[in-house]
Structure formats: structure tokens, C-alpha cells
């Protein structure tokens, strides 16, 4: 493949400052050509001892011209456009080499002015063979996002050293957005292949696909798709080929992609991915800084084929308690009691609702329990049922079949609380959230445990994409054993927590069903909200 790292070298201790030959000033109505085009080149690591740079091969160019609207840098026939005039170039031929760079400034009406600059740059990085072998393999290594692993995609602070420190996607959380069907190949000839939908290539190759990207940045390369918050999903984009090289700026092994090539989620920026960890067989962890300089984005890739989904087998099959909600009217008083009021502080989460036991907020109708949140004169009411003092248990399988409210700002929850919470203050009492859903994301559900090691303010959480959560009934299940707490949706395991005697999950808990409004997980409430319900078909407990 191509030489992997290069160092740019320039005149000793100096920045290249070149004045371009100016075209005659030209003004034809609204057509104005830029004037006074000046280009400077800052060779990274250049000093008296390293007149051609530090061996990284990186040069930061800055072009300035009067009346310029945009700039174009042409290096080895490759064109790179920038509005600001700033461009970070990578030169990768080993040793000291001279490069000619053409810079064009564009004004109104397409009028332009150009100049050329030469730089001498030193590149001395030669990547270790084991890294090349890992990326390329036997010539047909195919990399993919490790979607089945929690934290396979996420973000954190720029320069951070904790993988997905601020947010990490749960297993398969990004299903259907144009990410998991991508495949990547680092070819031995220095080309990088990105297949944007590998599932449509049988029996013949189909180059069409979709990608996933950051709003305001992915428009650099494509249009269309569906906006979802700060992301744009399923942007139409075809398979493509660019080039890849390995560099090591500051000693950090880094994959540099040419043009606008990217991995998994388009973030703009310099299209360089630091190899944070390559110690795990068949796996690499990468990070890159987005074009806005806001975050570092993290990716875990693997060459392993996705394992066949294992079927779940419960160890609990004896039904010990259930409510099938077969009798219309109020919920069965032998099974359920209520939390009432505002909890004096929004139930610890800044929630907006007041809980009641009124029929308008909680009732059984036609075989379903309905918990309804309502708005009246700017205030909100809802209901929170619990089995406290009526049914409490240790270990078992809880299965709840439910359909969730669709309104923005609703926070439905199916959960359990340690029965000793009044004397063993939360989170020491423990909490098991079988299902929660954020008020701003109705396409995902969460499962979480809270205990002193991760709370308050956090939890051991997992999530799964579920786009039909508000239109269809689904089974939300927890298998709680002395060794594990396993969370499932429709018999699919998506989060597992190791249980032990060190955690508060070996004593009695009781069940809670509620719909909150706003608060820490509900977020902003839709101003047009009037009412919405969580419907529950049944609650069953097996031991």
C-alpha cells in the first residue's frame, strides 16, 4: 500500500508566505474578482531543529484575499474547498519532499484569483506491520460497526480519554438510521472502500445506500434524509472509494481518509480517526473530532460476523401473581395502591404532574389498564400505581405487556423499588427500571438499575430501538436472579447486569406503574398536549 506517514518540511524556522500573482482587478456589475490573495503555510512541528516539520506531514494553510467568498486548494490534482480559507493538508511521501499547492480565491459571479505555493515537508512514519495486518487482514477484511456492543457509538469531550464518556449508544440502538448496514475495507493498495448498504448486493452489486450524519455537517456531501434532533438519518448516498493512510501525529496512531470519506457517522472535520485501542482481537476503537469542534465521536468496529441471536430461556415458569385487568372500573384494590400528589419536589425529578386515583387518570377498560396524563389550565395530572404492602417479592420474572404514550414530554415507566426504601434511603434500597421512555425520544426504550455505586444521578442502563412502542403492544420483561438481572423486549435481550451480594438486589421489591410529565427524563412538554395514556394488557410475575 502507499507509504503511511509523511512529514512536511518548509524553509527553516519560517512560515511560507506567498503573494499570488493577481489578476487585474475586475468588476463587472456584481462580478468582483478577489484581490490581494495571500497564502501562508504553517508546517506542524517546524523549528530550528526540525526545519521541515516533526515528521507528521501536516501543513496548515491559511488563505486570505479581499472580496473572497470561498477558496480552493489543489494538491496533486485533488481539489479541496473551504469557505474560511483554512485548510489542513497531509503529505505522505516518506522523506523530505517538495509539493506545489495551487490556491484559488473565488469572488462574486464566479470571478477568481489564483496563486501557487511550494512547501518542503518531511514525513518519517512507517506503521508497524501488525497494525497493517490488522486493518487489511488477508486482503479481504471487512469492518462493521459493532452494533451488538453497548457503547459502540457515542460522544465525549474533545481530547477525552474515556470511550463515549458523555453518551454511548445501547446495543442496536441505531437500527434503521443508515449506520449498521455500512461496511468498510482498508485495501492493501491504499484505497478505502465504503459500502453504504451491504444487504442489497445479492445477487448483483447495488451501489445505492443511505448514511447517517450530523445535522449541518452531512449536507457537505449529500442532501435528503430525515432529521431527528441534531442527526440526519438515512441520507441517500452511494458506495464510494477514496484513499487511506496511517499517520501518527503526536505519537497517536491515526487513520487519515482522503476527500470526504468517513466511518459510520458523518462528522465533517479532518476525516482522521485516532486509533484509541487495537488490543482486542478483530476489533478497533476509533475517535474523531467533528467539524464544529464540539465533540469527539467514538466508534467500535469489528471484523467478526454478527453472531446469531441466542434465544432466551427463563428459569422461572411458575406464575405466582398476575393482574389481567379483566374487570372494568378501578384497578383491583387487592393488587394496587397509589402514590398521590406532587411528592413535594416533583418526586425527586422535577416532574410537572400531580398524581391522583381519579377515574380520569386511572381505570380498567375492556381488558386494559389505562394510566392517563391530562392537562388542565396549565397543570398536569396522572397516576402512579404500586403493589407496596400488597405484593412484594425477591427474584423472579416480571412480564408486562404495554403500549406507550406518544406525546412529547410524557415519561412512562414500569419499574420496581426496594421495599425497605423508607428506612434504607434510595439509592441504597435499589431500583430496577424494567422500562422507561424519554419524553423526547419515542423510538427507544430504556432499562436501568440504580444502586449506590452508580447513583444518584446515574444508573447502569441499556436501551433498544423500538419504533412501534407507541402504536403497538410489546412485552417488557426482567429476569431477576441472584446472579443476573436481564432485560428483554419481546424476548430479545438488550441489557444484562451482573448481580451479587454487594448490590441491593437480594431482598423484596414491589411493582410500580406510572406516567410522569416532564422532569429529568420527560424533558420539555409539548405545548399542545392535552392527554395521553399508557395502556397495559397484563402484569405477570413468575418464580
C-alpha positions in Angstrom: 0.0 0.0 0.0 1.0 3.6 -0.1 3.6 4.9 2.4 1.7 5.6 5.5 3.1 8.7 7.2 4.8 11.7 5.9 6.3 14.9 7.2 6.1 18.2 5.6 9.1 20.4 5.6 9.4 24.0 4.9 12.0 26.7 4.9 13.9 26.6 8.2 12.0 28.2 11.0 9.8 30.2 8.7 6.2 30.2 7.6 5.8 30.2 3.9 4.2 33.5 2.9 3.4 33.8 -0.7 1.8 36.6 -2.6 -0.1 35.3 -5.6 0.1 36.9 -9.0 -3.0 38.9 -9.0 -5.4 39.0 -11.9 -6.3 42.6 -12.8 -8.9 43.9 -10.6 -12.2 43.2 -12.3 -15.6 44.5 -11.6 -18.4 43.8 -14.0 -21.6 44.7 -12.2 -22.0 42.1 -9.5 -18.9 40.2 -10.7 -15.9 41.0 -8.4 -12.6 39.1 -8.5 -10.7 38.8 -5.2 -7.5 40.8 -4.8 -4.5 40.7 -2.5 -4.5 36.9 -2.2 -2.0 35.8 0.5 -1.3 32.2 1.4 0.7 31.2 4.5 1.8 27.6 5.3 2.4 26.5 8.8 4.3 23.2 8.9 3.5 21.3 12.1 6.5 20.8 14.4 8.8 23.2 12.4 11.5 24.7 14.5 15.3 25.3 14.2 16.0 21.6 14.9 13.2 20.4 12.5 13.2 22.8 9.6 10.8 20.6 7.6 8.4 19.7 10.4 8.0 17.0 13.0 7.5 14.1 10.6 3.8 14.1 10.8 3.4 15.5 7.2 0.8 18.0 8.3 0.7 21.6 7.0 -1.9 24.2 8.0 -2.6 26.6 5.1 -4.4 29.9 5.5 -5.5 31.9 2.5 -6.8 35.5 2.8 -8.0 37.7 0.0 -10.1 40.8 -0.3 -13.6 40.2 -1.7 -13.2 36.4 -1.5 -16.3 34.2 -0.7 -14.5 30.8 -0.8 -11.2 29.1 -1.5 -10.0 26.0 -3.3 -6.7 24.2 -2.6 -5.4 21.9 -5.3 -2.8 19.4 -4.3 -1.7 16.6 -6.6 -4.8 17.2 -8.7 -7.1 16.7 -5.7 -9.4 19.7 -5.1 -10.5 20.7 -1.6 -12.9 23.6 -1.0 -13.2 25.8 2.1 -15.2 28.8 2.9 -12.9 30.1 5.6 -9.6 29.8 3.7 -8.2 27.5 6.3 -7.1 24.0 5.2 -5.1 21.3 6.9 -3.2 19.2 4.4 -1.4 15.9 4.9 1.6 15.0 2.8 2.6 11.4 3.0 5.6 10.7 0.8 8.5 9.5 3.1 11.5 11.7 3.5 11.8 15.4 2.5 9.7 16.3 -0.5 8.6 19.5 -2.3 5.0 20.0 -3.0 3.3 22.5 -5.2 -0.1 23.8 -4.0 -2.4 25.9 -6.1 -4.9 28.1 -4.2 -7.9 29.8 -5.9 -9.9 32.5 -4.3 -13.5 32.9 -5.6 -15.4 36.2 -5.5 -18.9 37.1 -6.7 -20.1 35.9 -10.0 -17.5 33.1 -10.0 -14.6 35.5 -10.7 -11.4 34.1 -9.3 -7.8 34.8 -8.5 -5.1 32.1 -8.1 -1.6 31.7 -6.8 0.8 28.8 -6.2 3.0 28.0 -3.3 5.7 25.3 -2.7 6.4 23.6 0.6 9.1 21.2 1.7 7.9 18.7 4.1 9.4 15.8 6.0 7.5 12.5 6.6 9.1 9.7 8.6 6.3 7.5 10.0 6.3 3.8 9.0 3.4 2.0 10.6 4.0 -1.3 12.4 3.3 -4.4 10.4 0.9 -5.8 12.9 -1.3 -2.7 12.6 -1.3 -3.0 8.8 -2.1 -6.7 9.1 -5.0 -6.0 11.5 -6.6 -3.4 9.2 -6.0 -5.1 5.9 -6.1 -8.8 7.0 -5.5 -11.3 4.3 -6.8 -8.8 1.7 -10.5 -9.1 2.4 -11.0 -7.8 5.9 -14.5 -6.2 6.1 -15.1 -3.9 9.1 -18.5 -3.0 10.5 -19.9 -1.1 13.5 -20.2 -3.5 16.5 -23.8 -2.8 16.9 -24.4 -5.6 19.4 -22.0 -4.0 21.9 -23.1 -1.2 24.3 -21.1 2.0 23.7 -20.2 1.1 20.1 -21.1 4.6 19.1 -21.0 7.7 21.2 -19.5 11.1 22.1 -17.5 12.9 24.7 -15.4 16.0 25.2 -12.7 17.0 22.6 -9.5 15.4 23.7 -11.3 13.0 26.1 -9.8 9.6 27.0 -12.9 7.8 28.2 -14.8 5.9 25.4 -18.2 7.6 24.8 -17.9 9.5 28.1 -21.0 11.6 27.6 -23.2 9.3 25.6 -22.9 5.7 24.4 -25.5 4.0 22.2 -27.0 0.9 23.6 -26.9 -2.4 21.7 -28.7 -1.9 18.3 -30.0 1.5 19.5 -29.4 3.0 16.0 -31.2 0.4 14.0 -32.8 1.8 10.8 -30.8 5.1 10.6 -28.4 4.1 7.8 -25.4 3.0 10.0 -25.4 -0.7 10.7 -25.6 -1.8 7.1 -22.3 0.0 6.2 -19.1 -1.9 5.6 -15.5 -0.6 5.4 -12.4 -2.0 3.7 -8.8 -0.8 4.1 -7.3 -2.2 1.0 -3.6 -3.1 0.5 -3.3 -0.7 -2.5 -4.1 2.3 -0.3 -7.8 2.6 -1.3 -10.6 2.8 1.2 -13.9 1.3 0.2 -17.2 2.3 1.9 -20.2 0.2 1.1 -23.3 2.1 2.2 -25.7 -0.8 2.2 -24.1 -4.3 2.0 -27.6 -6.0 2.2 -28.6 -5.1 -1.3 -25.6 -6.6 -3.1 -27.0 -10.1 -3.7 -27.2 -11.5 -6.3 -25.8 -8.4 -8.1 -24.0 -5.4 -6.8 -26.2 -2.4 -6.0 -24.2 0.7 -5.1 -27.1 2.6 -3.7 -27.5 3.0 0.1 -28.0 5.5 2.9 -25.8 7.1 5.5 -26.2 8.7 9.0 -24.7 12.0 9.9 -24.6 15.2 11.9 -27.0 17.9 11.0 -25.3 20.9 9.4 -22.3 18.8 8.5 -23.6 15.9 6.5 -25.0 18.4 4.0 -21.4 18.9 2.9 -21.6 15.7 1.0 -25.3 14.9 0.4 -28.9 16.1 0.8 -32.1 14.4 1.9 -32.7 12.0 4.7 -34.8 12.5 7.9 -33.9 15.0 10.6 -34.0 13.6 14.1 -32.8 16.2 16.6 -29.2 17.0 15.8 -28.9 14.0 13.5 -29.9 13.3 9.9 -30.9 9.7 9.3 -31.0 7.7 6.0 -29.4 10.2 3.8 -29.2 8.7 0.2 -25.5 8.0 -0.6 -23.8 5.6 -2.9 -20.8 3.3 -2.3 -17.5 5.1 -3.0 -13.8 4.6 -2.9 -11.2 7.1 -1.5 -7.6 6.6 -0.1 -6.4 5.9 3.4 -3.1 6.4 5.1 -1.7 5.8 8.5 -0.1 8.7 10.4 0.9 9.3 14.0 0.6 13.0 14.9 1.8 13.4 18.5 2.5 9.7 18.6 -1.1 8.7 18.2 -1.8 6.1 15.5 -4.3 7.6 13.2 -6.2 6.6 10.1 -6.4 9.5 7.6 -9.1 9.3 4.9 -8.9 11.3 1.7 -11.7 13.6 0.3 -14.9 13.4 2.3 -14.6 9.7 3.2 -15.8 8.8 6.7 -16.7 5.9 9.0 -20.2 5.1 10.2 -21.4 8.7 11.1 -20.5 11.7 9.1 -19.0 14.4 11.3 -17.0 16.5 8.8 -13.7 17.7 10.3 -10.4 16.5 9.0 -11.6 12.9 8.3 -8.9 11.5 10.6 -9.7 8.7 13.1 -7.3 8.2 16.0 -6.9 4.5 16.9 -7.6 4.7 20.6 -7.4 0.9 21.2 -6.4 -2.0 18.9 -5.6 -4.6 21.6 -8.9 -6.6 21.3 -8.7 -9.2 18.5 -10.7 -8.4 15.4 -11.7 -5.0 16.9 -10.6 -1.4 16.9 -11.8 1.7 18.8 -11.6 5.0 17.0 -12.4 8.6 17.7 -12.6 11.8 15.6 -13.4 15.4 16.3 -16.3 16.8 14.4 -16.1 19.8 12.0 -17.7 22.1 14.6 -15.1 21.3 17.2 -17.9 20.4 19.6 -17.3 16.7 20.4 -15.1 13.7 20.0 -17.1 10.9 18.4 -16.3 7.3 19.2 -16.7 4.1 17.1 -16.1 0.5 17.9 -15.6 -1.6 14.7 -15.2 -5.3 14.3 -14.4 -7.8 11.5 -16.3 -10.6 13.2 -19.6 -11.7 11.7 -22.6 -10.8 13.8 -23.5 -13.7 16.0 -26.8 -15.4 15.6 -29.2 -14.1 18.2 -29.4 -16.6 21.0 -32.9 -17.5 22.2 -33.7 -16.6 25.8 -34.7 -19.4 28.2 -36.2 -18.4 31.5 -35.5 -20.3 34.8 -38.9 -19.1 36.2 -42.0 -20.7 34.9 -44.4 -20.8 37.8 -47.0 -17.9 37.7 -47.2 -16.6 41.3 -49.0 -13.3 40.8 -50.8 -11.5 38.0 -53.3 -8.9 37.1 -55.0 -9.4 33.7 -57.3 -6.3 34.1 -60.4 -8.1 33.2 -62.9 -6.2 35.3 -63.9 -2.7 34.3 -63.7 0.2 36.8 -61.0 1.0 39.3 -57.8 -1.2 39.5 -58.1 -4.2 41.8 -57.5 -2.8 45.3 -56.1 -6.2 46.4 -53.2 -5.6 44.0 -52.7 -1.9 43.8 -52.4 1.2 45.9 -51.3 4.7 44.9 -48.8 7.4 45.3 -50.6 10.7 45.4 -49.8 14.4 45.0 -46.6 16.0 43.8 -44.2 14.3 46.1 -43.4 17.8 47.5 -40.5 18.1 45.0 -41.7 16.6 41.7 -40.9 13.1 43.0 -37.2 14.0 43.1 -37.1 14.5 39.4 -38.7 17.9 38.8 -41.8 16.3 37.4 -44.7 18.5 36.5 -47.7 16.3 37.3 -49.7 15.6 40.4 -50.7 12.0 40.9 -54.4 11.1 41.7 -56.5 8.0 42.0 -59.3 9.6 40.0 -61.0 7.6 37.2 -60.0 10.2 34.6 -56.3 9.3 35.4 -56.5 5.6 36.1 -59.1 3.0 35.1 -59.6 -0.5 33.7 -61.5 -0.6 30.4 -62.1 -3.6 28.1 -59.3 -5.7 29.4 -56.7 -2.9 29.6 -55.3 -0.8 32.5 -55.2 2.9 31.3 -52.9 5.4 33.1 -53.8 8.8 31.6 -51.9 12.0 31.9 -54.1 15.1 31.4 -53.6 18.8 31.1 -56.0 21.4 32.6 -55.3 25.1 32.8 -51.5 24.6 32.6 -51.4 21.9 35.2 -51.0 18.1 34.8 -52.4 15.1 36.5 -51.6 11.4 36.1 -51.5 8.2 38.2 -48.9 6.1 39.8 -49.9 2.6 40.9 -47.8 0.4 43.2 -48.0 -3.0 44.8 -46.3 -1.9 48.0 -47.6 -3.7 51.1 -49.8 -5.9 48.8 -47.3 -7.9 46.8 -43.6 -7.9 47.4 -41.1 -10.5 46.2 -37.4 -11.4 45.8 -36.3 -12.8 42.4 -38.4 -13.9 39.5 -39.5 -12.9 36.0 -41.8 -9.9 35.6 -43.6 -9.6 32.2 -45.7 -6.5 31.4 -47.4 -6.1 28.0 -47.9 -2.4 27.3 -48.4 0.3 24.7 -46.8 3.6 25.5 -48.0 7.2 25.2 -46.8 9.1 22.0 -46.9 12.7 23.3 -43.6 14.6 23.6 -42.9 15.2 27.3 -44.5 12.0 28.6 -42.3 9.8 30.7 -43.9 6.3 31.1 -42.3 3.8 33.5 -42.7 0.2 34.5 -40.4 -0.4 37.5 -39.6 -1.9 40.9 -38.4 -0.3 44.1 -36.7 -1.9 47.1 -39.4 -2.5 49.8 -37.1 -1.1 52.5 -36.8 2.3 50.9 -38.3 4.2 53.9 -35.6 3.0 56.2 -32.8 2.3 53.6 -32.9 5.6 51.7 -32.7 5.4 47.9 -30.5 4.5 46.1 -29.3 2.2 48.9 -32.7 0.4 48.6 -32.1 -0.3 44.9 -34.3 0.3 41.9 -35.0 -1.9 38.8 -36.5 0.0 35.9 -38.0 -2.6 33.6 -39.0 0.0 31.0 -38.7 3.8 30.8 -39.0 6.1 27.8 -37.7 9.6 27.4 -40.1 12.3 26.7 -38.2 13.5 23.6 -37.5 10.1 22.0 -40.4 7.8 21.3 -38.4 5.4 19.2 -36.3 3.9 22.0 -36.9 2.3 25.4 -34.5 2.1 28.3 -33.8 -0.4 31.1 -31.8 0.6 34.2 -30.7 -0.4 37.7 -29.9 2.2 40.3 -27.7 1.5 43.4 -25.1 3.4 45.4 -22.2 2.5 43.1 -23.8 4.3 40.1 -26.4 6.7 41.8 -27.7 9.2 42.4 -27.6 10.9 39.1 -26.7 7.8 37.1 -27.5 4.2 36.5 -26.4 1.0 34.8 -28.5 1.4 31.7 -29.2 -0.1 28.4 -31.5 0.8 25.5 -33.1 -0.7 22.4 -34.7 0.9 19.3 -38.4 0.3 19.3 -40.1 2.5 16.7 -43.6 1.0 17.3 -43.6 1.4 21.1 -46.4 3.9 20.9 -48.5 2.2 18.2 -48.2 -1.5 19.2 -48.2 -3.6 22.4 -44.8 -5.1 23.4 -43.7 -7.4 26.2 -41.3 -5.7 28.6 -39.6 -8.3 30.8 -37.0 -8.5 33.5 -35.4 -11.8 34.7 -34.1 -11.1 38.2 -31.9 -13.9 39.6 -29.2 -13.9 42.3 -26.6 -13.8 39.6 -28.0 -11.6 36.8 -30.7 -9.0 36.0 -31.7 -9.5 32.4 -33.9 -7.0 30.5 -35.8 -8.0 27.4 -38.3 -6.6 24.9 -40.4 -9.2 23.1 -38.0 -12.0 24.2 -34.9 -10.1 22.9 -32.2 -9.5 25.5 -30.8 -6.0 25.3 -29.3 -5.3 28.7 -27.8 -7.5 31.4 -26.4 -6.5 34.8 -24.3 -8.9 36.9 -26.0 -9.3 40.3 -24.1 -10.0 43.5 -24.3 -9.8 47.3 -22.6 -6.4 47.1 -25.7 -4.9 45.3 -29.1 -4.2 46.9 -31.0 -6.7 44.7 -31.4 -9.7 47.0 -34.4 -8.5 49.1 -38.0 -7.8 48.5 -39.1 -5.3 45.8 -42.6 -4.1 44.8 -44.0 -3.1 41.4 -44.8 0.5 40.2 -46.6 1.7 37.0 -46.8 5.4 36.2 -46.8 8.1 33.6 -44.9 11.2 34.6 -44.8 14.6 32.8 -41.6 16.5 32.1 -38.8 16.2 34.6 -35.3 14.9 34.1 -36.3 12.2 31.6 -39.5 13.7 30.3 -38.0 17.0 29.3 -40.0 19.8 27.6 -43.7 19.1 27.3 -45.4 19.7 24.0 -47.3 23.0 24.5 -50.3 21.5 22.6 -50.5 18.4 25.0 -54.0 17.6 26.3 -53.9 14.0 27.3 -52.2 10.6 26.5 -52.2 7.1 28.0 -50.1 4.1 28.8 -52.2 1.0 28.2 -51.3 -2.3 29.9 -52.7 -5.6 28.9 -51.3 -7.6 31.8 -48.7 -7.8 34.6 -47.4 -11.3 35.4 -44.8 -12.5 37.9 -43.2 -15.9 37.7 -40.9 -17.6 40.2 
